[in-house]
């Protein structure tokens, strides 16, 4: 690194470095933040507070499929099992999954609990 130290008329000392060195420093800082975020995720994963999702599942959600349906199938539950656990009819669950009806907050809370998720994961 080829730095130059200058003093302003106000007495403040500044370090002047080539732009390439400055950009490399920014990259290093961003990489350090990324590494810290990855380490935090890995700790949460090891503690069972996070889970990895198969790409096929993520793609289904990104393609607009019902999050509830995708999670239900991922968890290996039938629509009847999830509906019974959430204390709703299977037809109501079907309407929620197809988007014909919105589930109320209490219903979504029960569905989320059965799927071991938060409501935020479903909306």
C-alpha distance (Angstrom), angle and dihedral (degrees) to the residues before:
residue distance angle dihedral
X1 . . .
X2 3.78 . .
X3 3.76 107.1 .
X4 3.75 129.6 174.1
X5 3.80 123.8 -157.9
X6 3.77 116.6 -147.0
X7 3.77 132.1 176.7
X8 3.78 120.3 -138.1
X9 3.79 122.5 -137.1
X10 3.81 86.5 -101.7
X11 3.80 91.1 57.7
X12 3.81 96.7 -106.4
X13 3.81 113.5 143.0
X14 3.80 115.0 -135.8
X15 3.77 130.7 -172.4
X16 3.78 115.8 -141.3
X17 3.80 116.8 -160.0
X18 3.81 134.1 173.4
X19 3.79 114.2 -87.4
X20 3.82 91.8 -118.2
X21 3.82 89.9 57.3
X22 3.80 90.6 47.5
X23 3.82 91.7 51.1
X24 3.81 90.7 48.0
X25 3.80 89.5 53.0
X26 3.82 90.8 51.0
X27 3.81 90.2 51.0
X28 3.80 90.5 50.7
X29 3.81 91.5 51.3
X30 3.82 92.3 48.5
X31 3.80 90.9 47.5
X32 3.80 90.4 51.6
X33 3.82 90.4 52.1
X34 3.81 90.1 47.8
X35 3.80 91.0 49.8
X36 3.81 91.0 50.2
X37 3.82 90.5 50.3
X38 3.80 91.3 49.5
X39 3.80 91.7 48.7
X40 3.82 90.4 49.9
X41 3.80 90.7 50.8
X42 3.81 91.7 48.0
X43 3.81 90.4 52.1
X44 3.82 90.8 50.3
X45 3.81 90.3 46.6
X46 3.81 91.8 51.3
X47 3.81 89.6 49.2
X48 3.81 91.0 52.3
X49 3.80 92.3 -113.0
X50 3.82 93.6 116.8
X51 3.77 133.8 35.0
X52 3.77 135.3 -158.0
X53 3.77 118.3 -122.4
X54 3.78 126.1 -150.0
X55 3.80 114.0 -111.4
X56 3.80 91.0 -120.7
X57 3.80 89.6 60.8
X58 3.79 93.5 47.4
X59 3.81 90.7 47.8
X60 3.80 91.7 52.6
X61 3.80 90.4 53.9
X62 3.82 92.0 44.8
X63 3.80 88.9 50.7
X64 3.82 88.4 59.4
X65 3.77 101.8 -100.2
X66 3.80 117.0 148.4
X67 3.79 111.1 -81.8
X68 3.78 89.5 -146.8
X69 3.80 92.6 54.1
X70 3.80 93.2 45.9
X71 3.82 92.6 48.6
X72 3.82 92.1 43.6
X73 3.78 91.7 53.6
X74 3.81 91.6 42.8
X75 3.81 89.1 53.9
X76 3.81 89.8 49.4
X77 3.79 96.2 -116.9
X78 3.76 126.7 141.9
X79 3.78 119.0 -133.4
X80 3.80 89.3 -109.5
X81 3.80 92.3 52.7
X82 3.79 93.3 50.0
X83 3.80 92.8 44.1
X84 3.80 92.0 50.0
X85 3.78 91.8 49.0
X86 3.80 91.5 48.2
X87 3.81 90.4 47.3
X88 3.79 94.0 -121.4
X89 3.77 133.3 113.2
X90 3.79 120.4 -91.8
X91 3.81 89.1 -121.5
X92 3.82 91.2 55.2
X93 3.81 89.7 50.4
X94 3.80 89.3 49.3
X95 3.81 90.1 52.4
X96 3.80 90.5 50.4
X97 3.80 91.6 48.3
X98 3.81 92.8 49.0
X99 3.79 93.0 45.4
X100 3.80 93.6 -117.3
X101 3.82 88.9 122.0
X102 3.75 135.6 18.5
X103 3.75 117.1 -126.8
X104 3.78 117.7 -123.6
X105 3.78 118.0 -114.6
X106 3.81 94.0 -104.3
X107 3.80 90.7 50.2
X108 3.80 91.3 48.5
X109 3.81 90.3 49.1
X110 3.82 90.7 54.1
X111 3.81 92.1 46.2
X112 3.81 91.3 47.9
X113 3.80 91.8 49.5
X114 3.80 92.2 52.6
X115 3.80 90.7 48.3
X116 3.84 90.8 46.9
X117 3.80 91.2 -118.7
X118 3.77 139.5 114.0
X119 3.78 122.3 -108.3
X120 3.82 86.7 -112.2
X121 3.80 88.4 63.0
X122 3.80 89.4 59.4
X123 3.80 102.4 44.2
